[in-house]
Amino acid sequence: MSKQGRVLRGLLVTMFCLAAGQAAAEAPFVPPGLSPPDYEVTTTATKSYDPKESSQIVMHHGNWTHVTTSIDSSTGQYYRSSGITIGFYDWSVGISRDRLRLNGVDYEARNTGERQNHLGESCTVWETQRNKPEVYGRLKSSESSCVTDDGIELWHRSIYGDKVGRSIEATKIERRPVSDNEVHPPRSLLALDWPEQDAPERSTKPDYEVVMELSVGADRPTPVIRTVRQSGLWRFTEEIDGPRRNIAITYDSGTRLSYESDSAGIPNRLSIWPLKSGLPVSTSAALPDPRYAPKDLGRSDTILGESCRWYHMNPGWTHGFTSACKTEDGIVLKEESHSRIDDRTWTATRLTRRPVSIDEVKPPAELLQPHTWGLD
């Protein structure tokens, strides 16, 4: 890698995608109280809107299940029975401690009592989730699985109204010993590279640290604090709201790492987007669309004794409005955001222009420890 582009390497992003309220990537369903044996299952997946079939291989051993393709067995999704989900590809990585749940969906698994046969195996049909009528009205959707008596999922279907929207079916089942290496995420999962200390990437942006406070109700026990550090093209942003903590690390305006904890401060999600090996960072991002470039609002302000000018930061967006007061050298001293569900104002309480080392924009070391995510 070049000195400009030695960055986060190795990894993947979990597909936390939702379609019509249904999760697109889930671990094979296992009924309560069952512990499946070691197995390897080959499946085919079909979608109502796409005639092409895709195939996957599902391997299970102990507490881990690995879902991958036959093309690259080192990638795909990893699921731990404790609720940890990992997506791992050659370009990104994502870890989630808990399944993403929607308020309008009932996730209680229900045994329908129906028995079926598939590939010569007997299985019981379970309805694993369904839309709540008080939220979605007449729009009905649900998820169902047919599972053998020893806990192997033979098919899984997403049903919208009276139609099957997505179906995954086993085409081959083999109960065989499965090794740890076949189902456990690689040890290099959280290994990251950073620029050399003696040759930091420089830019026209100044190094600085700014601390901002969120304007919230007077009844809050603690303030909500945002800290931003800029080192060359690298930026570290941390927001702390009591036990809750969010971190974003960007390079040249492109997100490279994001992290969030839950309301109790427990690590909940981590996503990493490294660059392709050997490519300078600037070539990996799409050119900015001029329609969305910040627009000068024609007014200025003074904050912490510094003059700043107001800009509309997201012209062309239809679901929100963000304005920022920026100094002549581009430091945001105040930010106001407005949406249908929330209004927020951040105001700088301290600004320091100083050299910022690369160590000050790296994520806290504990976030990249395997035990933090139950990977030991």
Short mmCIF file of the C-alpha atoms (twelve columns), coordinates in Angstrom:
data_MODEL
# 
_entry.id   MODEL 
# 
loop_
_atom_site.group_PDB 
_atom_site.id 
_atom_site.type_symbol 
_atom_site.label_atom_id 
_atom_site.label_alt_id 
_atom_site.label_comp_id 
_atom_site.label_asym_id 
_atom_site.label_seq_id 
_atom_site.Cartn_x 
_atom_site.Cartn_y 
_atom_site.Cartn_z 
_atom_site.pdbx_PDB_model_num 
ATOM 1   C CA . MET A 1   0.000   0.000   0.000   1 
ATOM 2   C CA . SER A 2   1.077   3.605   -0.589  1 
ATOM 3   C CA . LYS A 3   1.870   6.015   2.240   1 
ATOM 4   C CA . GLN A 4   -1.271  7.924   1.271   1 
ATOM 5   C CA . GLY A 5   -3.526  4.959   1.376   1 
ATOM 6   C CA . ARG A 6   -2.383  2.570   4.090   1 
ATOM 7   C CA . VAL A 7   -5.704  2.183   5.862   1 
ATOM 8   C CA . LEU A 8   -8.102  -0.195  7.437   1 
ATOM 9   C CA . ARG A 9   -7.599  -3.574  5.782   1 
ATOM 10  C CA . GLY A 10  -9.073  -6.897  5.810   1 
ATOM 11  C CA . LEU A 11  -12.853 -7.076  5.932   1 
ATOM 12  C CA . LEU A 12  -16.611 -6.776  5.483   1 
ATOM 13  C CA . VAL A 13  -20.016 -5.434  6.168   1 
ATOM 14  C CA . THR A 14  -22.930 -7.328  7.574   1 
ATOM 15  C CA . MET A 15  -26.048 -6.896  5.513   1 
ATOM 16  C CA . PHE A 16  -28.391 -5.243  7.963   1 
ATOM 17  C CA . CYS A 17  -30.854 -4.629  5.150   1 
ATOM 18  C CA . LEU A 18  -34.610 -4.664  5.617   1 
ATOM 19  C CA . ALA A 19  -37.223 -5.151  2.947   1 
ATOM 20  C CA . ALA A 20  -40.852 -4.429  3.798   1 
ATOM 21  C CA . GLY A 21  -40.047 -4.916  7.449   1 
ATOM 22  C CA . GLN A 22  -38.342 -8.293  6.960   1 
ATOM 23  C CA . ALA A 23  -34.636 -8.905  7.586   1 
ATOM 24  C CA . ALA A 24  -32.748 -9.872  4.425   1 
ATOM 25  C CA . ALA A 25  -29.948 -11.802 6.095   1 
ATOM 26  C CA . GLU A 26  -30.724 -14.021 9.058   1 
ATOM 27  C CA . ALA A 27  -29.239 -17.080 10.703  1 
ATOM 28  C CA . PRO A 28  -31.043 -20.370 10.000  1 
ATOM 29  C CA . PHE A 29  -33.919 -20.629 12.472  1 
ATOM 30  C CA . VAL A 30  -33.499 -23.070 15.363  1 
ATOM 31  C CA . PRO A 31  -36.558 -23.795 17.572  1 
ATOM 32  C CA . PRO A 32  -36.194 -23.033 21.288  1 
ATOM 33  C CA . GLY A 33  -34.469 -25.783 23.265  1 
ATOM 34  C CA . LEU A 34  -32.808 -27.503 20.283  1 
ATOM 35  C CA . SER A 35  -29.072 -27.765 19.631  1 
ATOM 36  C CA . PRO A 36  -28.387 -28.836 16.018  1 
ATOM 37  C CA . PRO A 37  -25.691 -31.421 15.229  1 
ATOM 38  C CA . ASP A 38  -22.756 -30.616 12.952  1 
ATOM 39  C CA . TYR A 39  -24.011 -30.345 9.388   1 
ATOM 40  C CA . GLU A 40  -23.473 -28.924 5.913   1 
ATOM 41  C CA . VAL A 41  -26.504 -27.881 3.860   1 
ATOM 42  C CA . THR A 42  -26.530 -26.615 0.278   1 
ATOM 43  C CA . THR A 43  -29.410 -24.233 -0.477  1 
ATOM 44  C CA . THR A 44  -30.922 -22.341 -3.382  1 
ATOM 45  C CA . ALA A 45  -32.598 -18.954 -2.983  1 
ATOM 46  C CA . THR A 46  -35.262 -17.444 -5.228  1 
ATOM 47  C CA . LYS A 47  -37.015 -14.063 -5.183  1 
ATOM 48  C CA . SER A 48  -40.366 -13.172 -6.704  1 
ATOM 49  C CA . TYR A 49  -38.864 -10.150 -8.476  1 
ATOM 50  C CA . ASP A 50  -35.745 -11.928 -9.794  1 
ATOM 51  C CA . PRO A 51  -35.890 -15.159 -11.839 1 
ATOM 52  C CA . LYS A 52  -32.231 -15.963 -11.143 1 
ATOM 53  C CA . GLU A 53  -31.430 -18.554 -8.490  1 
ATOM 54  C CA . SER A 54  -28.511 -18.191 -6.101  1 
ATOM 55  C CA . SER A 55  -26.899 -20.935 -4.069  1 
ATOM 56  C CA . GLN A 56  -25.312 -20.953 -0.640  1 
ATOM 57  C CA . ILE A 57  -23.619 -23.394 1.706   1 
ATOM 58  C CA . VAL A 58  -24.605 -23.443 5.371   1 
ATOM 59  C CA . MET A 59  -22.231 -25.088 7.872   1 
ATOM 60  C CA . HIS A 60  -22.865 -25.473 11.587  1 
ATOM 61  C CA . HIS A 61  -20.696 -26.526 14.506  1 
ATOM 62  C CA . GLY A 62  -21.184 -25.811 18.209  1 
ATOM 63  C CA . ASN A 63  -22.239 -22.180 18.713  1 
ATOM 64  C CA . TRP A 64  -21.380 -20.994 15.193  1 
ATOM 65  C CA . THR A 65  -23.105 -21.097 11.800  1 
ATOM 66  C CA . HIS A 66  -21.371 -19.972 8.606   1 
ATOM 67  C CA . VAL A 67  -23.361 -19.076 5.484   1 
ATOM 68  C CA . THR A 68  -21.279 -18.650 2.340   1 
ATOM 69  C CA . THR A 69  -21.081 -19.328 -1.374  1 
ATOM 70  C CA . SER A 70  -19.235 -22.145 -3.063  1 
ATOM 71  C CA . ILE A 71  -17.027 -19.562 -4.822  1 
ATOM 72  C CA . ASP A 72  -15.306 -18.163 -1.711  1 
ATOM 73  C CA . SER A 73  -15.728 -20.184 1.485   1 
ATOM 74  C CA . SER A 74  -13.839 -17.584 3.583   1 
ATOM 75  C CA . THR A 75  -16.515 -14.889 3.215   1 
ATOM 76  C CA . GLY A 76  -20.224 -14.559 3.911   1 
ATOM 77  C CA . GLN A 77  -22.136 -14.311 7.183   1 
ATOM 78  C CA . TYR A 78  -21.198 -15.804 10.545  1 
ATOM 79  C CA . TYR A 79  -23.794 -16.266 13.272  1 
ATOM 80  C CA . ARG A 80  -23.214 -17.100 16.920  1 
ATOM 81  C CA . SER A 81  -26.036 -18.583 18.974  1 
ATOM 82  C CA . SER A 82  -25.641 -15.769 21.528  1 
ATOM 83  C CA . GLY A 83  -26.964 -13.296 18.948  1 
ATOM 84  C CA . ILE A 84  -23.754 -11.995 17.320  1 
ATOM 85  C CA . THR A 85  -23.934 -11.531 13.542  1 
ATOM 86  C CA . ILE A 86  -20.884 -10.927 11.347  1 
ATOM 87  C CA . GLY A 87  -20.695 -10.149 7.651   1 
ATOM 88  C CA . PHE A 88  -17.253 -10.710 6.130   1 
ATOM 89  C CA . TYR A 89  -16.189 -9.912  2.559   1 
ATOM 90  C CA . ASP A 90  -12.972 -8.924  0.823   1 
ATOM 91  C CA . TRP A 91  -13.848 -5.228  1.064   1 
ATOM 92  C CA . SER A 92  -15.696 -4.643  4.329   1 
ATOM 93  C CA . VAL A 93  -16.719 -6.031  7.726   1 
ATOM 94  C CA . GLY A 94  -19.713 -5.555  9.986   1 
ATOM 95  C CA . ILE A 95  -20.506 -6.896  13.444  1 
ATOM 96  C CA . SER A 96  -23.819 -6.685  15.273  1 
ATOM 97  C CA . ARG A 97  -24.393 -7.951  18.789  1 
ATOM 98  C CA . ASP A 98  -28.173 -8.077  18.515  1 
ATOM 99  C CA . ARG A 99  -30.613 -8.716  15.744  1 
ATOM 100 C CA . LEU A 100 -32.186 -5.535  14.419  1 
ATOM 101 C CA . ARG A 101 -35.825 -5.512  15.508  1 
ATOM 102 C CA . LEU A 102 -38.670 -3.298  14.338  1 
ATOM 103 C CA . ASN A 103 -41.444 -2.093  16.621  1 
ATOM 104 C CA . GLY A 104 -44.106 -3.108  14.091  1 
ATOM 105 C CA . VAL A 105 -43.035 -6.756  13.919  1 
ATOM 106 C CA . ASP A 106 -43.870 -9.602  16.315  1 
ATOM 107 C CA . TYR A 107 -40.801 -11.861 16.603  1 
ATOM 108 C CA . GLU A 108 -42.283 -14.610 18.788  1 
ATOM 109 C CA . ALA A 109 -41.652 -18.004 17.132  1 
ATOM 110 C CA . ARG A 110 -44.826 -20.093 16.900  1 
ATOM 111 C CA . ASN A 111 -45.077 -23.805 16.178  1 
ATOM 112 C CA . THR A 112 -47.892 -24.195 13.636  1 
ATOM 113 C CA . GLY A 113 -48.108 -27.964 14.229  1 
ATOM 114 C CA . GLU A 114 -47.858 -28.588 10.486  1 
ATOM 115 C CA . ARG A 115 -45.484 -31.362 9.383   1 
ATOM 116 C CA . GLN A 116 -43.903 -31.573 5.936   1 
ATOM 117 C CA . ASN A 117 -41.358 -33.693 4.093   1 
ATOM 118 C CA . HIS A 118 -38.431 -32.211 2.198   1 
ATOM 119 C CA . LEU A 119 -35.511 -34.163 0.669   1 
ATOM 120 C CA . GLY A 120 -36.791 -37.248 2.494   1 
ATOM 121 C CA . GLU A 121 -36.591 -35.428 5.842   1 
ATOM 122 C CA . SER A 122 -39.553 -34.690 8.102   1 
ATOM 123 C CA . CYS A 123 -39.809 -31.123 9.447   1 
ATOM 124 C CA . THR A 124 -42.127 -28.911 11.489  1 
ATOM 125 C CA . VAL A 125 -43.326 -25.545 10.157  1 
ATOM 126 C CA . TRP A 126 -42.661 -22.581 12.444  1 
ATOM 127 C CA . GLU A 127 -43.881 -19.035 11.891  1 
ATOM 128 C CA . THR A 128 -40.887 -17.039 13.091  1 
ATOM 129 C CA . GLN A 129 -42.259 -13.489 12.764  1 
ATOM 130 C CA . ARG A 130 -45.214 -11.482 11.491  1 
ATOM 131 C CA . ASN A 131 -46.321 -7.875  11.044  1 
ATOM 132 C CA . LYS A 132 -48.451 -6.389  13.811  1 
ATOM 133 C CA . PRO A 133 -51.910 -5.501  12.408  1 
ATOM 134 C CA . GLU A 134 -52.193 -2.448  14.655  1 
ATOM 135 C CA . VAL A 135 -49.112 -1.036  12.879  1 
ATOM 136 C CA . TYR A 136 -49.428 -2.326  9.308   1 
ATOM 137 C CA . GLY A 137 -53.201 -2.771  9.075   1 
ATOM 138 C CA . ARG A 138 -54.197 -5.045  6.215   1 
ATOM 139 C CA . LEU A 139 -50.637 -5.335  4.924   1 
ATOM 140 C CA . LYS A 140 -49.719 -8.849  6.031   1 
ATOM 141 C CA . SER A 141 -46.252 -10.329 5.903   1 
ATOM 142 C CA . SER A 142 -44.535 -13.114 7.803   1 
ATOM 143 C CA . GLU A 143 -41.505 -15.413 7.914   1 
ATOM 144 C CA . SER A 144 -41.722 -19.203 8.159   1 
ATOM 145 C CA . SER A 145 -39.239 -22.066 8.482   1 
ATOM 146 C CA . CYS A 146 -39.487 -25.833 8.320   1 
ATOM 147 C CA . VAL A 147 -37.075 -27.431 10.795  1 
ATOM 148 C CA . THR A 148 -36.115 -31.064 11.416  1 
ATOM 149 C CA . ASP A 149 -36.503 -32.582 14.861  1 
ATOM 150 C CA . ASP A 150 -32.760 -32.147 15.449  1 
ATOM 151 C CA . GLY A 151 -32.789 -28.437 14.509  1 
ATOM 152 C CA . ILE A 152 -31.771 -28.206 10.830  1 
ATOM 153 C CA . GLU A 153 -33.690 -25.653 8.751   1 
ATOM 154 C CA . LEU A 154 -34.841 -27.206 5.450   1 
ATOM 155 C CA . TRP A 155 -36.585 -24.175 4.006   1 
ATOM 156 C CA . HIS A 156 -37.286 -20.537 4.897   1 
ATOM 157 C CA . ARG A 157 -39.885 -18.302 3.251   1 
ATOM 158 C CA . SER A 158 -40.792 -14.621 3.373   1 
ATOM 159 C CA . ILE A 159 -44.503 -14.232 2.691   1 
ATOM 160 C CA . TYR A 160 -46.167 -10.982 1.633   1 
ATOM 161 C CA . GLY A 161 -49.935 -11.175 1.600   1 
ATOM 162 C CA . ASP A 162 -50.630 -14.543 -0.048  1 
ATOM 163 C CA . LYS A 163 -47.423 -14.647 -2.084  1 
ATOM 164 C CA . VAL A 164 -43.935 -15.946 -1.353  1 
ATOM 165 C CA . GLY A 165 -41.518 -13.056 -1.830  1 
ATOM 166 C CA . ARG A 166 -38.295 -14.915 -1.036  1 
ATOM 167 C CA . SER A 167 -37.590 -18.594 -0.560  1 
ATOM 168 C CA . ILE A 168 -34.523 -20.516 0.583   1 
ATOM 169 C CA . GLU A 169 -34.639 -24.302 0.209   1 
ATOM 170 C CA . ALA A 170 -32.140 -27.035 1.017   1 
ATOM 171 C CA . THR A 171 -31.048 -29.098 -1.987  1 
ATOM 172 C CA . LYS A 172 -28.534 -31.295 -0.151  1 
ATOM 173 C CA . ILE A 173 -28.076 -32.226 3.523   1 
ATOM 174 C CA . GLU A 174 -25.023 -33.856 5.065   1 
ATOM 175 C CA . ARG A 175 -24.666 -34.479 8.777   1 
ATOM 176 C CA . ARG A 176 -20.890 -34.604 9.156   1 
ATOM 177 C CA . PRO A 177 -18.194 -33.406 11.548  1 
ATOM 178 C CA . VAL A 178 -17.512 -29.695 10.915  1 
ATOM 179 C CA . SER A 179 -14.278 -28.109 12.132  1 
ATOM 180 C CA . ASP A 180 -13.916 -24.822 14.013  1 
ATOM 181 C CA . ASN A 181 -12.075 -23.307 11.037  1 
ATOM 182 C CA . GLU A 182 -15.067 -23.902 8.764   1 
ATOM 183 C CA . VAL A 183 -17.479 -21.858 10.874  1 
ATOM 184 C CA . HIS A 184 -15.418 -19.484 13.023  1 
ATOM 185 C CA . PRO A 185 -14.600 -15.961 11.713  1 
ATOM 186 C CA . PRO A 186 -10.937 -15.488 10.700  1 
ATOM 187 C CA . ARG A 187 -8.600  -14.144 13.361  1 
ATOM 188 C CA . SER A 188 -7.585  -11.293 11.027  1 
ATOM 189 C CA . LEU A 189 -11.121 -9.893  11.226  1 
ATOM 190 C CA . LEU A 190 -10.204 -6.875  13.353  1 
ATOM 191 C CA . ALA A 191 -6.626  -6.316  12.144  1 
ATOM 192 C CA . LEU A 192 -6.214  -2.784  10.788  1 
ATOM 193 C CA . ASP A 193 -3.448  -0.856  9.012   1 
ATOM 194 C CA . TRP A 194 -2.841  2.885   9.403   1 
ATOM 195 C CA . PRO A 195 -0.580  5.491   7.762   1 
ATOM 196 C CA . GLU A 196 3.045   5.608   8.871   1 
ATOM 197 C CA . GLN A 197 3.665   7.986   11.757  1 
ATOM 198 C CA . ASP A 198 6.663   9.557   10.025  1 
ATOM 199 C CA . ALA A 199 4.814   10.385  6.803   1 
ATOM 200 C CA . PRO A 200 1.304   11.565  7.614   1 
ATOM 201 C CA . GLU A 201 -1.030  12.517  4.803   1 
ATOM 202 C CA . ARG A 202 -1.276  16.298  4.635   1 
ATOM 203 C CA . SER A 203 -4.030  18.401  3.154   1 
ATOM 204 C CA . THR A 204 -5.265  21.967  2.997   1 
ATOM 205 C CA . LYS A 205 -7.489  21.208  5.989   1 
ATOM 206 C CA . PRO A 206 -6.046  22.321  9.339   1 
ATOM 207 C CA . ASP A 207 -5.450  19.936  12.205  1 
ATOM 208 C CA . TYR A 208 -7.744  20.749  15.108  1 
ATOM 209 C CA . GLU A 209 -9.890  19.482  17.949  1 
ATOM 210 C CA . VAL A 210 -13.361 20.892  18.587  1 
ATOM 211 C CA . VAL A 211 -15.751 19.977  21.410  1 
ATOM 212 C CA . MET A 212 -19.465 20.615  20.853  1 
ATOM 213 C CA . GLU A 213 -22.526 20.311  23.074  1 
ATOM 214 C CA . LEU A 214 -26.035 19.361  22.025  1 
ATOM 215 C CA . SER A 215 -28.870 21.673  23.017  1 
ATOM 216 C CA . VAL A 216 -31.322 19.435  24.912  1 
ATOM 217 C CA . GLY A 217 -33.894 19.741  27.677  1 
ATOM 218 C CA . ALA A 218 -32.787 21.101  31.042  1 
ATOM 219 C CA . ASP A 219 -33.952 17.907  32.759  1 
ATOM 220 C CA . ARG A 220 -31.144 15.801  31.271  1 
ATOM 221 C CA . PRO A 221 -28.706 14.575  33.963  1 
ATOM 222 C CA . THR A 222 -25.645 14.880  31.695  1 
ATOM 223 C CA . PRO A 223 -24.883 16.878  28.532  1 
ATOM 224 C CA . VAL A 224 -24.478 15.222  25.134  1 
ATOM 225 C CA . ILE A 225 -20.925 15.862  23.906  1 
ATOM 226 C CA . ARG A 226 -19.427 15.625  20.422  1 
ATOM 227 C CA . THR A 227 -15.646 15.668  19.942  1 
ATOM 228 C CA . VAL A 228 -14.117 16.082  16.475  1 
ATOM 229 C CA . ARG A 229 -10.390 15.680  15.725  1 
ATOM 230 C CA . GLN A 230 -8.891  16.334  12.288  1 
ATOM 231 C CA . SER A 231 -5.469  14.968  11.294  1 
ATOM 232 C CA . GLY A 232 -4.692  15.662  7.651   1 
ATOM 233 C CA . LEU A 233 -7.436  13.912  5.696   1 
ATOM 234 C CA . TRP A 234 -8.434  11.788  8.687   1 
ATOM 235 C CA . ARG A 235 -11.304 12.782  10.983  1 
ATOM 236 C CA . PHE A 236 -12.444 11.237  14.259  1 
ATOM 237 C CA . THR A 237 -15.938 12.048  15.539  1 
ATOM 238 C CA . GLU A 238 -17.253 10.785  18.874  1 
ATOM 239 C CA . GLU A 239 -20.644 11.467  20.444  1 
ATOM 240 C CA . ILE A 240 -21.263 10.555  24.079  1 
ATOM 241 C CA . ASP A 241 -24.769 10.566  25.537  1 
ATOM 242 C CA . GLY A 242 -24.515 9.138   29.042  1 
ATOM 243 C CA . PRO A 243 -23.495 5.467   28.606  1 
ATOM 244 C CA . ARG A 244 -24.270 5.573   24.871  1 
ATOM 245 C CA . ARG A 245 -21.292 6.141   22.568  1 
ATOM 246 C CA . ASN A 246 -21.076 6.611   18.786  1 
ATOM 247 C CA . ILE A 247 -17.808 6.853   16.834  1 
ATOM 248 C CA . ALA A 248 -17.195 7.596   13.153  1 
ATOM 249 C CA . ILE A 249 -13.789 7.692   11.477  1 
ATOM 250 C CA . THR A 250 -13.593 9.126   7.977   1 
ATOM 251 C CA . TYR A 251 -10.897 9.665   5.379   1 
ATOM 252 C CA . ASP A 252 -11.322 12.441  2.814   1 
ATOM 253 C CA . SER A 253 -15.074 12.645  3.636   1 
ATOM 254 C CA . GLY A 254 -15.635 8.902   3.147   1 
ATOM 255 C CA . THR A 255 -16.637 6.770   6.149   1 
ATOM 256 C CA . ARG A 256 -14.091 4.102   7.043   1 
ATOM 257 C CA . LEU A 257 -15.268 2.961   10.470  1 
ATOM 258 C CA . SER A 258 -18.426 3.402   12.515  1 
ATOM 259 C CA . TYR A 259 -19.281 2.128   15.978  1 
ATOM 260 C CA . GLU A 260 -22.191 2.392   18.365  1 
ATOM 261 C CA . SER A 261 -23.004 1.102   21.811  1 
ATOM 262 C CA . ASP A 262 -26.451 0.509   23.216  1 
ATOM 263 C CA . SER A 263 -28.176 2.553   25.935  1 
ATOM 264 C CA . ALA A 264 -26.278 0.602   28.610  1 
ATOM 265 C CA . GLY A 265 -22.884 1.302   27.000  1 
ATOM 266 C CA . ILE A 266 -22.438 -2.274  25.705  1 
ATOM 267 C CA . PRO A 267 -20.757 -2.475  22.263  1 
ATOM 268 C CA . ASN A 268 -23.544 -3.102  19.769  1 
ATOM 269 C CA . ARG A 269 -22.404 -2.489  16.185  1 
ATOM 270 C CA . LEU A 270 -19.101 -2.070  14.365  1 
ATOM 271 C CA . SER A 271 -18.651 -1.524  10.625  1 
ATOM 272 C CA . ILE A 272 -15.410 -1.092  8.686   1 
ATOM 273 C CA . TRP A 273 -14.956 -0.126  5.040   1 
ATOM 274 C CA . PRO A 274 -11.269 -0.404  4.055   1 
ATOM 275 C CA . LEU A 275 -9.909  0.631   0.702   1 
ATOM 276 C CA . LYS A 276 -9.048  -1.819  -2.015  1 
ATOM 277 C CA . SER A 277 -5.431  -2.815  -1.635  1 
ATOM 278 C CA . GLY A 278 -2.993  -0.661  -3.566  1 
ATOM 279 C CA . LEU A 279 -5.448  2.097   -4.507  1 
ATOM 280 C CA . PRO A 280 -5.053  5.655   -3.207  1 
ATOM 281 C CA . VAL A 281 -8.024  6.670   -1.110  1 
ATOM 282 C CA . SER A 282 -9.069  9.480   -3.403  1 
ATOM 283 C CA . THR A 283 -9.607  7.086   -6.333  1 
ATOM 284 C CA . SER A 284 -11.924 4.797   -4.421  1 
ATOM 285 C CA . ALA A 285 -14.714 7.301   -3.822  1 
ATOM 286 C CA . ALA A 286 -17.164 8.570   -6.398  1 
ATOM 287 C CA . LEU A 287 -16.789 12.168  -7.502  1 
ATOM 288 C CA . PRO A 288 -19.089 14.473  -5.498  1 
ATOM 289 C CA . ASP A 289 -22.361 15.431  -7.140  1 
ATOM 290 C CA . PRO A 290 -22.421 19.244  -7.534  1 
ATOM 291 C CA . ARG A 291 -26.170 19.226  -6.845  1 
ATOM 292 C CA . TYR A 292 -25.427 18.273  -3.241  1 
ATOM 293 C CA . ALA A 293 -22.500 20.633  -2.628  1 
ATOM 294 C CA . PRO A 294 -22.938 22.941  0.410   1 
ATOM 295 C CA . LYS A 295 -24.781 26.159  -0.461  1 
ATOM 296 C CA . ASP A 296 -23.849 29.527  1.036   1 
ATOM 297 C CA . LEU A 297 -26.830 30.906  2.957   1 
ATOM 298 C CA . GLY A 298 -25.494 34.455  2.896   1 
ATOM 299 C CA . ARG A 299 -25.211 35.013  6.652   1 
ATOM 300 C CA . SER A 300 -22.459 34.767  9.255   1 
ATOM 301 C CA . ASP A 301 -22.044 34.377  13.003  1 
ATOM 302 C CA . THR A 302 -19.407 34.644  15.737  1 
ATOM 303 C CA . ILE A 303 -18.784 31.665  18.036  1 
ATOM 304 C CA . LEU A 304 -15.910 31.343  20.534  1 
ATOM 305 C CA . GLY A 305 -14.578 34.612  19.120  1 
ATOM 306 C CA . GLU A 306 -14.305 33.054  15.651  1 
ATOM 307 C CA . SER A 307 -16.197 34.261  12.603  1 
ATOM 308 C CA . CYS A 308 -18.099 31.569  10.716  1 
ATOM 309 C CA . ARG A 309 -20.408 31.493  7.694   1 
ATOM 310 C CA . TRP A 310 -23.646 29.497  7.410   1 
ATOM 311 C CA . TYR A 311 -24.084 26.851  4.710   1 
ATOM 312 C CA . HIS A 312 -26.929 24.571  3.699   1 
ATOM 313 C CA . MET A 313 -25.080 21.240  3.937   1 
ATOM 314 C CA . ASN A 314 -27.481 18.942  2.074   1 
ATOM 315 C CA . PRO A 315 -29.304 20.798  -0.720  1 
ATOM 316 C CA . GLY A 316 -31.285 18.408  -2.877  1 
ATOM 317 C CA . TRP A 317 -32.267 16.198  0.054   1 
ATOM 318 C CA . THR A 318 -35.989 15.890  0.696   1 
ATOM 319 C CA . HIS A 319 -36.058 14.202  4.113   1 
ATOM 320 C CA . GLY A 320 -34.150 16.677  6.239   1 
ATOM 321 C CA . PHE A 321 -32.219 19.916  6.430   1 
ATOM 322 C CA . THR A 322 -28.794 20.497  7.954   1 
ATOM 323 C CA . SER A 323 -27.039 23.851  8.166   1 
ATOM 324 C CA . ALA A 324 -23.571 24.500  9.542   1 
ATOM 325 C CA . CYS A 325 -21.592 27.586  10.487  1 
ATOM 326 C CA . LYS A 326 -18.039 27.032  9.214   1 
ATOM 327 C CA . THR A 327 -14.879 29.039  9.742   1 
ATOM 328 C CA . GLU A 328 -12.876 30.239  6.758   1 
ATOM 329 C CA . ASP A 329 -10.675 27.139  7.061   1 
ATOM 330 C CA . GLY A 330 -13.681 24.786  7.198   1 
ATOM 331 C CA . ILE A 331 -14.188 24.039  10.911  1 
ATOM 332 C CA . VAL A 332 -17.828 23.603  11.935  1 
ATOM 333 C CA . LEU A 333 -18.627 25.646  15.055  1 
ATOM 334 C CA . LYS A 334 -22.396 25.211  15.029  1 
ATOM 335 C CA . GLU A 335 -24.713 22.744  13.346  1 
ATOM 336 C CA . GLU A 336 -28.502 22.676  13.117  1 
ATOM 337 C CA . SER A 337 -30.402 19.711  11.736  1 
ATOM 338 C CA . HIS A 338 -34.139 19.409  11.179  1 
ATOM 339 C CA . SER A 339 -36.166 16.352  10.197  1 
ATOM 340 C CA . ARG A 340 -39.682 15.023  10.593  1 
ATOM 341 C CA . ILE A 341 -38.788 13.270  13.837  1 
ATOM 342 C CA . ASP A 342 -36.045 15.376  15.404  1 
ATOM 343 C CA . ASP A 343 -34.465 18.830  15.642  1 
ATOM 344 C CA . ARG A 344 -30.889 19.162  16.922  1 
ATOM 345 C CA . THR A 345 -28.426 21.989  17.501  1 
ATOM 346 C CA . TRP A 346 -24.729 21.428  18.229  1 
ATOM 347 C CA . THR A 347 -22.638 24.376  19.436  1 
ATOM 348 C CA . ALA A 348 -18.856 24.454  19.922  1 
ATOM 349 C CA . THR A 349 -17.688 25.000  23.495  1 
ATOM 350 C CA . ARG A 350 -13.960 24.631  22.816  1 
ATOM 351 C CA . LEU A 351 -11.736 24.872  19.730  1 
ATOM 352 C CA . THR A 352 -8.026  24.112  19.615  1 
ATOM 353 C CA . ARG A 353 -5.932  24.371  16.464  1 
ATOM 354 C CA . ARG A 354 -2.977  22.053  17.011  1 
ATOM 355 C CA . PRO A 355 -1.153  19.143  15.350  1 
ATOM 356 C CA . VAL A 356 -3.214  15.968  15.777  1 
ATOM 357 C CA . SER A 357 -1.401  12.630  15.538  1 
ATOM 358 C CA . ILE A 358 -2.807  9.596   13.740  1 
ATOM 359 C CA . ASP A 359 -3.073  7.861   17.127  1 
ATOM 360 C CA . GLU A 360 -5.691  10.422  18.154  1 
ATOM 361 C CA . VAL A 361 -8.005  9.449   15.295  1 
ATOM 362 C CA . LYS A 362 -7.713  5.691   15.705  1 
ATOM 363 C CA . PRO A 363 -10.589 3.829   17.381  1 
ATOM 364 C CA . PRO A 364 -10.160 2.910   21.054  1 
ATOM 365 C CA . ALA A 365 -8.113  -0.297  21.248  1 
ATOM 366 C CA . GLU A 366 -10.798 -2.202  23.155  1 
ATOM 367 C CA . LEU A 367 -13.207 -1.922  20.222  1 
ATOM 368 C CA . LEU A 368 -10.900 -4.094  18.119  1 
ATOM 369 C CA . GLN A 369 -10.354 -6.787  20.746  1 
ATOM 370 C CA . PRO A 370 -11.950 -10.166 19.847  1 
ATOM 371 C CA . HIS A 371 -13.372 -10.624 23.360  1 
ATOM 372 C CA . THR A 372 -15.339 -7.366  22.989  1 
ATOM 373 C CA . TRP A 373 -17.450 -9.072  20.313  1 
ATOM 374 C CA . GLY A 374 -17.419 -12.626 21.686  1 
ATOM 375 C CA . LEU A 375 -14.939 -13.864 19.083  1 
ATOM 376 C CA . ASP A 376 -12.386 -15.570 21.359  1 
# 
